[in-house]
């Protein structure tokens, strides 16, 4: 996951959770509006694409 012109983390390992579910971490460098495309190729299958368009990453609140 990542590698997007320095806007997120480098490509990382994906963890298979079972039942067709997977997990990975993405660290965005700033809050704001983002779009992300995920390319998935399960073993023995064709590539599938998931697009996440128009979502917002919010700055975490800091407790005083």
C-alpha positions in Angstrom: 0.0 0.0 0.0 1.3 3.4 -0.8 4.0 4.7 -3.0 1.7 7.5 -4.2 4.2 10.3 -5.0 5.2 10.6 -1.4 1.7 11.1 -0.1 1.4 7.9 1.9 3.5 5.1 3.2 5.6 2.8 1.0 4.0 -0.4 -0.2 3.5 -2.7 2.7 2.5 -6.2 3.6 -1.2 -7.1 3.6 -2.6 -9.4 6.3 -5.2 -12.0 5.2 -8.0 -12.0 7.9 -9.9 -14.8 6.3 -13.3 -14.9 4.6 -12.0 -12.6 1.8 -11.0 -9.8 4.2 -7.6 -8.2 4.3 -6.0 -5.4 6.4 -3.1 -3.0 6.1 -1.9 0.3 7.5 -1.8 3.6 5.6 -0.2 6.7 7.1 -1.4 9.9 5.3 0.9 12.9 5.5 -1.8 15.4 6.0 -5.5 15.8 6.7 -8.0 16.7 4.0 -9.8 15.1 1.0 -8.2 12.0 -0.5 -8.8 9.4 -3.2 -7.2 6.0 -3.1 -7.2 3.1 -5.5 -6.5 -0.4 -4.3 -5.4 -3.2 -6.7 -5.9 -6.7 -5.4 -4.8 -9.9 -7.1 -5.8 -13.0 -5.1 -3.8 -16.2 -5.9 -5.2 -17.8 -9.1 -7.6 -14.9 -9.8 -7.8 -11.8 -12.0 -6.9 -8.4 -10.6 -9.7 -6.6 -8.8 -9.8 -2.8 -8.2 -11.5 -0.9 -5.4 -11.6 2.9 -5.5 -12.2 5.1 -2.4 -13.2 8.5 -3.8 -14.0 11.6 -1.9 -13.3 10.7 1.7 -11.7 12.9 4.3 -8.8 12.2 6.7 -9.1 14.3 9.9 -6.3 15.5 12.0 -6.4 13.6 15.3 -7.4 15.6 18.3 -4.7 16.2 20.9 -5.6 16.0 24.5 -4.2 18.8 26.7 
